[in-house]
């Protein structure tokens, strides 16, 4: 599992939050990652990725549920 944090005293808190949101929630970013960093938590992203990948990755995306 990957964890992303924003330091309390960071001068770039807003930019960091925007990046984390994009990296974890956007279909565009997840198309590039192809689930290399684990199965995305958001169903919309998982379903989209399942439509463009094959093999074990597709199996994981289509069989896991929360």
Phi, psi and omega in degrees: 000139178256138178241140179240134182230155173239120183293142183303325185258013180294140176278352184239040183300315182295316179296320179296317179296319178296319179296312181299318178299313179297312185297325185262334190246344186272143176296320181302310180295319182289335172296322179290321183283330180052040178065023177296336182252024179108172182283127179298144183283331185278126184304317181301318180291316179300315181296319179296314180298321180299334180279349184238356180248172180225173172067214184301325180297315178299317179302313179297317182292330184264345183254339179279141174214155180244000000 
